[in-house]
Amino acid sequence: MTRIPSAPDTSPVEADVVLIGGGIMSATLGSMLSVLAPELRIILLERADELATESSGPWNNAGTGHTGFCELNYMPDASDGAKAAAVARQFHLSRQWWSYLADNALLRPDAFIHPAAHMDVVFGRRDVDYLRKRYETLSAEPMFTGMRFTDDPATIERWAPLIMRGRVPNEPIAATLHPDGTDIDFGALTAALTRIVADRGGQVRLGHHVRALRQDADGSWLVTGRNSHGDFAIRTPKVFVGAGGQALWILQRARLPEVRGYAVLPVGAAFLRSDNQTLVAQHATKVYGQAPVGAPPMSVPHLDKRVIGGRSYLMFGPYATFSTKLLTHGRWTDVFTTVRWHNLHVIAAALLHNLDLVRYLVGQVIAGPRQRLRQLRRYYPGSESDDWKLFPAGQRAQLIKPDPRHIGVLQQGTELVVSADRSIAGLLGASPGASTAVPIMLDALARCFPEQWESSWGHTMTDAMPGTGDTVWDTATVINSARSTARSLRLDDARPSS
């Protein structure tokens, strides 16, 4: 694995593919390219001195394998399970890819993925009725086979004891549970996928800050920037920008017309964390609830089991923070560097259409320790402040897009942007990006390498991940595929009891 060159580059280095950003997206695409075409000269550039220091870092996200099992924000209409089912299929594709790599001794599953049942808990008659209807809707979806519903407090206490401990009796409460959820260390996964790139001849250059991209007459790109020894330059026909909050700025620097009018809204987060092992031993699930009015998708409250570096923790949050930085280790001027005359009106319109979000962010920023503890006690009534410490998590860049009707809209989720000539692509937006990295990067392969995809790569990927083909996702198919990936990822023997 190449860290930093010992001397400044005097002429452009030649590469077949340049990946900008050392997070889960670039690592996933790099692992796919390394398996499909190990002869490719791949160079991954990361501005930090370590991989996965931003959104992919283990403490900069909730580690949830987003399946739709517990994310209520995917179903504002309890009778419409289309988005939840689509996200479940996307995450299953991710599991299939990791399973394929594990079967070929390219990944060690126990280093990054662990079983953690996924739960919802709601309070009050209206939300209890909503959750029951949601359960009835999803019970008809093959991907949700095994989900359970209860409005019995004793059953909820059996599933997640801390939720009921100290709770006032007679309050309407209900829960759903799916035992096949997971907790994922996306930082460890990023490092493991990147090792596949390095082991197959690719270069991973840390401490390399990309400053400019220029497309020459022949269609190739000159990627330039600085490292600790001076300037560097790389020439390549293909570029992928997976740089998180900096992705839009880089694509703007490349003068990509596809992002004209695009903008970003930076949203940060903080979590309460406990390493009190007496508490940790009593909670083996990821418990999600209803988001406050106006909250962005990544602000759905949840009380999580986490496994990081072989040690278990509890985490509650997130609490929204605000900064004009686009990266945790960025600059206060970051967001202003993405402002252009052609996106100012788009930003203004999007904010006007999302005043609830603005009010929510202001309320979160001024919230104090007592308010944070009160929110925690909604999910764990018996919590004591001494058991929890507040720590900052990552920055996210919510995507703002031009819209013919509303001028500008705040888009939830992620978007893959590909140039007309297919030579450069980038990923914009936020959650649930990490969990859906595999299907997003499959899309990138098909769109950026259409000839290779049609002739061979698509067939190879379908063999590795049957879900990429025209598989009929009936209940039997889903169960068999889930069992297969569970065996490969060593989840079946370690599944928590429910």
Wavefront OBJ file of the C-alpha trace (Angstrom):
o trace
v 0.000 0.000 0.000
v 1.611 3.245 -1.149
v 1.435 5.992 1.458
v 3.201 9.144 0.259
v 5.902 9.408 -2.392
v 9.356 10.221 -1.119
v 9.794 13.023 -3.636
v 7.531 15.367 -5.609
v 6.095 14.006 -8.836
v 7.851 15.657 -11.797
v 5.458 14.395 -14.475
v 1.940 12.947 -14.486
v 1.628 9.347 -13.337
v -0.529 7.209 -15.634
v -3.522 5.335 -14.212
v -6.545 3.555 -15.640
v -8.874 4.646 -12.831
v -8.501 7.287 -10.125
v -10.709 7.044 -7.032
v -10.923 10.257 -4.995
v -11.804 9.728 -1.336
v -10.817 6.999 1.099
v -14.266 6.020 2.338
v -16.674 3.139 1.806
v -17.748 4.244 -1.695
v -14.303 4.369 -3.284
v -13.275 1.234 -1.394
v -16.324 -0.657 -2.678
v -15.798 0.418 -6.284
v -12.086 -0.312 -6.009
v -12.726 -3.833 -4.710
v -15.117 -4.535 -7.596
v -12.705 -3.268 -10.236
v -9.837 -5.218 -8.653
v -11.839 -8.450 -8.830
v -13.276 -7.850 -12.308
v -10.106 -6.529 -13.942
v -7.003 -6.962 -11.755
v -4.837 -5.648 -14.604
v -6.255 -2.125 -14.179
v -3.918 0.466 -12.722
v -6.032 1.877 -9.874
v -4.948 4.792 -7.707
v -7.011 5.797 -4.661
v -6.355 9.277 -3.273
v -7.298 10.291 0.284
v -6.540 13.719 1.743
v -6.252 12.440 5.339
v -3.408 10.316 6.656
v -5.801 7.428 7.362
v -8.704 5.789 5.589
v -12.337 6.267 6.662
v -11.814 9.322 8.843
v -15.070 10.956 7.746
v -18.588 9.513 7.270
v -17.289 5.944 7.017
v -15.525 6.149 10.380
v -17.058 3.786 12.945
v -18.095 6.583 15.315
v -19.310 8.889 12.551
v -22.359 6.758 11.712
v -24.772 4.458 13.528
v -23.344 1.306 11.978
v -26.817 0.094 11.074
v -27.070 -2.219 8.112
v -30.000 -0.237 6.715
v -32.573 -2.802 5.638
v -35.833 -0.957 6.174
v -36.533 -3.270 9.127
v -36.600 -0.350 11.571
v -36.329 2.919 9.618
v -39.792 4.429 10.008
v -38.853 7.463 7.886
v -38.899 5.202 4.803
v -42.646 4.722 5.310
v -44.505 7.935 6.196
v -47.512 6.138 4.691
v -47.865 2.879 6.626
v -49.672 1.260 3.693
v -46.825 1.893 1.207
v -43.800 -0.338 1.773
v -42.153 0.220 -1.622
v -39.170 2.260 -0.384
v -38.524 0.041 2.634
v -38.579 -3.050 0.398
v -36.252 -1.401 -2.142
v -33.728 -0.477 0.570
v -33.924 -4.020 1.969
v -33.052 -5.438 -1.457
v -30.200 -2.967 -1.832
v -28.694 -3.953 1.496
v -29.065 -7.616 0.624
v -26.966 -6.962 -2.488
v -24.302 -5.520 -0.191
v -24.431 -8.664 1.934
v -24.126 -10.808 -1.180
v -20.981 -8.957 -2.298
v -19.375 -9.221 1.136
v -20.375 -12.894 1.223
v -18.723 -13.482 -2.160
v -15.519 -11.828 -0.965
v -15.595 -13.829 2.280
v -16.083 -17.092 0.374
v -12.977 -16.218 -1.658
v -10.917 -15.426 1.461
v -10.779 -11.698 0.631
v -12.714 -10.531 3.714
v -12.859 -11.554 7.358
v -16.499 -10.968 8.348
v -15.913 -10.953 12.106
v -13.774 -7.849 11.650
v -16.661 -5.675 10.489
v -20.140 -7.243 10.806
v -22.057 -8.520 13.853
v -25.660 -9.588 14.477
v -27.941 -7.047 16.163
v -31.707 -7.382 15.975
v -33.507 -4.344 14.560
v -36.453 -2.918 16.518
v -38.953 -0.103 16.362
v -40.541 1.326 19.508
v -43.368 3.873 19.367
v -45.516 5.564 22.008
v -49.088 6.860 22.025
v -52.215 5.458 20.415
v -51.696 7.098 17.022
v -48.157 5.762 16.548
v -49.149 2.329 17.876
v -51.839 2.162 15.179
v -49.324 3.341 12.603
v -46.761 0.689 13.564
v -49.370 -2.089 13.481
v -50.405 -1.019 9.966
v -46.756 -0.815 8.897
v -46.175 -4.339 10.166
v -49.213 -5.626 8.274
v -47.949 -3.973 5.085
v -44.394 -5.285 5.369
v -45.495 -8.788 6.343
v -46.490 -9.264 2.707
v -42.931 -8.437 1.536
v -40.534 -11.404 1.213
v -37.591 -9.328 2.474
v -39.372 -8.857 5.816
v -40.134 -12.490 6.565
v -39.485 -13.043 10.259
v -40.578 -9.614 11.490
v -42.685 -9.647 14.662
v -45.117 -7.126 16.206
v -46.258 -6.682 19.791
v -48.048 -4.166 21.968
v -47.389 -6.253 25.076
v -44.979 -4.478 27.479
v -43.674 -7.794 28.838
v -42.669 -8.923 25.355
v -40.986 -5.596 24.638
v -39.071 -5.922 27.906
v -37.909 -9.376 26.831
v -36.701 -8.001 23.496
v -34.986 -4.907 24.962
v -34.999 -4.725 28.781
v -33.667 -1.177 29.068
v -36.583 0.211 27.061
v -39.119 -0.774 29.727
v -37.052 -0.310 32.873
v -38.521 2.555 34.892
v -41.257 3.307 32.384
v -44.590 4.687 33.580
v -47.223 1.923 33.224
v -50.321 2.112 31.003
v -48.756 4.291 28.298
v -49.673 2.867 24.876
v -46.518 1.301 23.423
v -45.750 -1.059 20.557
v -42.702 -2.564 18.908
v -41.594 -4.563 15.923
v -38.508 -6.757 15.871
v -36.553 -8.422 13.092
v -33.881 -10.787 14.421
v -31.712 -10.703 11.283
v -30.401 -7.128 11.601
v -26.728 -6.251 11.748
v -24.266 -3.799 13.266
v -21.425 -2.849 10.927
v -18.069 -1.176 11.436
v -17.859 0.607 8.089
v -14.378 1.882 8.918
v -13.020 -1.653 9.284
v -14.903 -2.692 6.143
v -13.405 0.237 4.209
v -9.898 -0.795 5.256
v -10.543 -4.431 4.302
v -11.923 -3.553 0.856
v -9.031 -1.176 0.237
v -6.560 -3.947 1.032
v -8.063 -5.906 -1.870
v -7.149 -2.996 -4.157
v -3.601 -2.798 -2.795
v -3.069 -6.578 -2.836
v -3.966 -6.672 -6.535
v -1.503 -4.005 -7.563
v -3.447 -0.811 -6.914
v -2.014 2.164 -5.070
v -3.545 3.794 -1.993
v -2.053 7.253 -1.577
v -2.834 8.875 1.751
v -2.182 12.521 2.517
v -3.060 13.509 -1.069
v -5.373 16.509 -1.370
v -6.944 16.853 -4.820
v -7.142 20.514 -5.829
v -8.106 20.475 -9.521
v -9.338 18.290 -12.371
v -8.882 19.232 -16.032
v -10.170 17.303 -19.016
v -7.898 17.378 -22.056
v -8.863 17.214 -25.719
v -8.447 13.433 -25.830
v -11.021 13.020 -23.056
v -8.531 12.033 -20.364
v -8.397 13.780 -16.990
v -5.441 15.424 -15.298
v -5.902 15.146 -11.534
v -3.640 17.482 -9.604
v -3.115 18.383 -5.987
v -0.685 18.496 -3.111
v 0.839 16.132 -0.588
v 3.363 16.705 2.185
v 6.222 16.692 -0.343
v 4.754 19.053 -2.902
v 2.561 18.785 -5.980
v 1.338 15.615 -7.672
v -0.355 14.916 -11.006
v -2.085 11.829 -12.373
v -3.492 11.292 -15.867
v -6.414 8.885 -16.248
v -9.379 8.166 -18.544
v -11.728 7.449 -15.618
v -12.381 9.294 -12.359
v -14.733 8.479 -9.500
v -15.337 11.085 -6.792
v -16.397 9.502 -3.504
v -15.221 12.354 -1.302
v -18.296 12.805 0.891
v -18.947 16.457 1.677
v -16.180 17.560 -0.687
v -17.606 15.704 -3.699
v -19.654 18.614 -5.032
v -16.723 21.030 -4.786
v -14.496 18.605 -6.698
v -17.115 18.058 -9.418
v -17.569 21.818 -9.675
v -13.803 22.179 -10.095
v -14.039 19.664 -12.925
v -16.632 21.978 -14.571
v -19.130 19.157 -14.790
v -22.339 20.569 -16.337
v -24.397 17.815 -14.703
v -23.990 19.502 -11.288
v -24.889 23.008 -12.418
v -27.282 24.510 -9.884
v -26.534 21.812 -7.292
v -25.677 22.816 -3.724
v -25.239 21.239 -0.301
v -26.498 21.857 3.220
v -24.010 20.746 5.893
v -25.552 18.896 8.838
v -23.463 17.486 11.667
v -24.275 15.077 14.464
v -23.342 14.106 17.988
v -24.134 10.971 20.025
v -24.291 9.935 23.635
v -22.139 6.858 24.217
v -21.818 4.460 27.127
v -19.146 1.840 27.708
v -20.668 0.767 31.033
v -20.479 -2.956 30.397
v -23.280 -3.707 32.879
v -25.629 -1.675 30.682
v -24.150 -2.927 27.442
v -24.764 -6.537 28.450
v -28.493 -5.789 28.783
v -29.067 -4.413 25.291
v -28.454 -6.421 22.110
v -30.590 -4.525 19.606
v -30.812 -1.400 17.490
v -33.990 0.387 18.596
v -35.349 3.101 16.308
v -38.232 5.499 16.917
v -40.131 8.284 15.184
v -38.159 11.320 14.028
v -39.125 14.775 15.317
v -41.030 16.999 12.911
v -38.627 18.573 10.409
v -35.689 16.342 11.320
v -33.431 15.131 8.485
v -33.422 11.354 7.844
v -30.163 10.758 9.699
v -31.707 12.278 12.846
v -34.152 9.460 13.617
v -33.601 8.691 17.346
v -32.134 5.285 18.097
v -30.582 3.370 20.973
v -27.971 1.070 19.492
v -25.710 -1.769 20.348
v -22.313 -1.115 18.717
v -19.277 -3.354 18.337
v -16.098 -1.423 17.545
v -12.637 -2.931 17.724
v -13.993 -6.044 19.413
v -15.595 -4.091 22.290
v -19.334 -3.472 22.761
v -20.920 -0.092 23.478
v -24.306 1.592 23.641
v -25.017 4.686 21.609
v -27.995 7.053 21.562
v -28.758 9.906 19.231
v -28.154 11.537 16.971
v -28.309 15.131 18.089
v -27.997 17.488 15.147
v -25.200 20.054 15.132
v -24.433 22.774 12.658
v -21.187 23.855 11.087
v -20.212 25.373 7.766
v -17.595 22.629 7.417
v -18.340 19.924 4.846
v -15.935 17.467 6.462
v -15.270 16.762 10.113
v -11.670 17.791 9.521
v -12.578 20.478 7.014
v -12.562 24.276 7.129
v -15.219 26.753 8.248
v -15.219 28.179 4.723
v -16.078 24.839 3.085
v -19.751 25.406 2.307
v -19.077 28.864 0.863
v -16.637 27.414 -1.671
v -19.547 25.498 -3.256
v -21.765 28.583 -3.675
v -22.142 29.792 -7.269
v -24.339 32.430 -8.850
v -26.387 29.670 -10.474
v -27.184 27.863 -7.204
v -27.929 30.793 -4.867
v -31.638 30.893 -5.757
v -31.797 27.090 -5.519
v -30.421 27.201 -1.967
v -32.821 29.966 -0.934
v -35.855 28.140 -2.331
v -34.904 24.827 -0.707
v -34.489 26.457 2.711
v -37.825 28.257 2.395
v -39.514 24.948 1.629
v -37.863 23.345 4.676
v -38.454 25.808 7.494
v -39.322 22.910 9.820
v -35.801 21.605 9.273
v -34.305 25.022 9.984
v -36.292 25.290 13.239
v -35.275 21.750 14.192
v -31.569 22.489 13.622
v -31.753 25.696 15.663
v -33.456 23.825 18.514
v -30.845 21.085 18.445
v -27.927 23.505 18.410
v -29.161 25.369 21.507
v -30.171 22.196 23.387
v -28.301 21.563 26.619
v -27.366 18.411 28.575
v -30.750 18.212 30.328
v -32.639 18.230 27.035
v -30.358 15.554 25.595
v -30.835 13.376 28.670
v -34.603 13.872 28.465
v -34.581 12.580 24.888
v -32.520 9.563 25.940
v -34.940 8.802 28.780
v -37.807 8.568 26.305
v -36.133 5.343 25.119
v -34.302 4.332 28.304
v -36.217 5.826 31.264
v -33.723 4.632 33.857
v -30.666 6.221 32.285
v -28.227 8.157 34.459
v -26.150 10.998 33.068
v -22.911 9.625 34.567
v -23.127 6.569 32.294
v -23.097 8.626 29.084
v -20.635 10.902 27.358
v -21.383 13.195 24.420
v -19.059 12.901 21.460
v -19.100 14.510 18.013
v -19.859 12.400 14.964
v -19.388 13.130 11.284
v -20.539 15.896 8.987
v -23.057 15.187 6.226
v -23.750 17.216 3.098
v -27.459 17.072 2.288
v -27.976 17.508 -1.446
v -29.902 20.518 -2.753
v -31.061 20.250 -6.371
v -32.747 22.495 -8.916
v -36.418 21.679 -9.375
v -38.730 22.910 -12.154
v -41.686 23.387 -9.787
v -40.072 24.472 -6.523
v -36.851 26.059 -7.910
v -34.826 24.151 -5.333
v -35.446 21.023 -3.232
v -33.600 19.299 -0.424
v -33.119 15.744 -1.656
v -33.052 12.834 0.744
v -30.643 9.976 0.104
v -27.828 9.886 -2.430
v -27.403 10.538 -6.139
v -24.824 9.163 -8.554
v -23.855 11.809 -11.111
v -22.191 10.605 -14.335
v -20.820 12.832 -17.082
v -22.230 12.569 -20.598
v -19.023 10.975 -21.883
v -18.958 8.520 -18.911
v -15.425 9.539 -17.987
v -16.168 10.944 -14.518
v -18.741 10.121 -11.858
v -19.385 11.248 -8.321
v -21.673 10.459 -5.429
v -23.593 13.271 -3.745
v -25.894 13.240 -0.725
v -26.085 11.408 2.571
v -27.774 8.495 4.375
v -28.195 5.554 3.841
v -25.181 5.665 1.537
v -22.827 3.241 3.317
v -25.352 0.407 3.495
v -26.232 0.808 -0.179
v -22.667 1.265 -1.433
v -22.729 -2.001 -3.386
v -25.834 -1.330 -5.533
v -24.705 2.267 -6.076
v -21.311 1.122 -7.293
v -22.888 -1.547 -9.502
v -24.781 1.316 -11.127
v -21.510 3.228 -11.502
v -19.855 0.247 -13.214
v -22.747 -0.222 -15.641
v -22.895 3.478 -16.541
v -19.158 4.268 -16.668
v -17.976 1.004 -18.261
v -20.942 0.021 -20.495
v -18.971 -2.138 -22.944
v -17.217 -4.156 -20.245
v -20.458 -4.453 -18.297
v -22.405 -5.817 -21.255
v -19.694 -8.177 -22.445
v -18.564 -9.758 -19.181
v -18.644 -7.743 -15.953
v -22.413 -7.825 -15.602
v -22.461 -11.612 -15.910
v -19.663 -11.971 -13.368
v -21.482 -9.777 -10.882
v -24.763 -11.610 -11.395
v -22.996 -14.878 -10.602
v -21.470 -13.336 -7.460
v -24.705 -11.571 -6.452
v -27.838 -13.195 -7.872
v -29.812 -10.170 -6.720
v -28.279 -8.093 -9.537
v -30.137 -10.160 -12.132
v -33.812 -10.772 -12.779
v -34.290 -12.906 -9.677
v -37.897 -13.259 -8.562
v -37.786 -12.198 -4.920
v -40.329 -14.637 -3.561
v -40.196 -15.747 0.053
v -38.304 -18.968 -0.608
v -35.646 -17.201 -2.698
v -35.133 -14.540 -0.049
v -34.867 -17.044 2.795
v -32.378 -19.223 0.919
v -30.250 -16.230 -0.092
v -30.351 -14.779 3.427
v -29.254 -18.111 4.910
v -26.432 -18.350 2.402
v -25.056 -14.896 3.183
v -25.489 -15.471 6.916
v -23.321 -18.587 6.700
v -20.638 -16.805 4.679
v -20.644 -13.786 6.983
v -20.707 -16.012 10.096
v -23.937 -14.466 11.333
v -26.065 -17.587 11.701
v -24.321 -19.046 14.750
v -24.076 -15.662 16.502
v -27.643 -14.436 15.916
v -29.123 -13.004 19.136
v -32.167 -14.701 20.588
v -35.485 -12.855 20.372
l 1 2 3 4 5 6 7 8 9 10 11 12 13 14 15 16 17 18 19 20 21 22 23 24 25 26 27 28 29 30 31 32 33 34 35 36 37 38 39 40 41 42 43 44 45 46 47 48 49 50 51 52 53 54 55 56 57 58 59 60 61 62 63 64 65 66 67 68 69 70 71 72 73 74 75 76 77 78 79 80 81 82 83 84 85 86 87 88 89 90 91 92 93 94 95 96 97 98 99 100 101 102 103 104 105 106 107 108 109 110 111 112 113 114 115 116 117 118 119 120 121 122 123 124 125 126 127 128 129 130 131 132 133 134 135 136 137 138 139 140 141 142 143 144 145 146 147 148 149 150 151 152 153 154 155 156 157 158 159 160 161 162 163 164 165 166 167 168 169 170 171 172 173 174 175 176 177 178 179 180 181 182 183 184 185 186 187 188 189 190 191 192 193 194 195 196 197 198 199 200 201 202 203 204 205 206 207 208 209 210 211 212 213 214 215 216 217 218 219 220 221 222 223 224 225 226 227 228 229 230 231 232 233 234 235 236 237 238 239 240 241 242 243 244 245 246 247 248 249 250 251 252 253 254 255 256 257 258 259 260 261 262 263 264 265 266 267 268 269 270 271 272 273 274 275 276 277 278 279 280 281 282 283 284 285 286 287 288 289 290 291 292 293 294 295 296 297 298 299 300 301 302 303 304 305 306 307 308 309 310 311 312 313 314 315 316 317 318 319 320 321 322 323 324 325 326 327 328 329 330 331 332 333 334 335 336 337 338 339 340 341 342 343 344 345 346 347 348 349 350 351 352 353 354 355 356 357 358 359 360 361 362 363 364 365 366 367 368 369 370 371 372 373 374 375 376 377 378 379 380 381 382 383 384 385 386 387 388 389 390 391 392 393 394 395 396 397 398 399 400 401 402 403 404 405 406 407 408 409 410 411 412 413 414 415 416 417 418 419 420 421 422 423 424 425 426 427 428 429 430 431 432 433 434 435 436 437 438 439 440 441 442 443 444 445 446 447 448 449 450 451 452 453 454 455 456 457 458 459 460 461 462 463 464 465 466 467 468 469 470 471 472 473 474 475 476 477 478 479 480 481 482 483 484 485 486 487 488 489 490 491 492 493 494 495 496 497 498
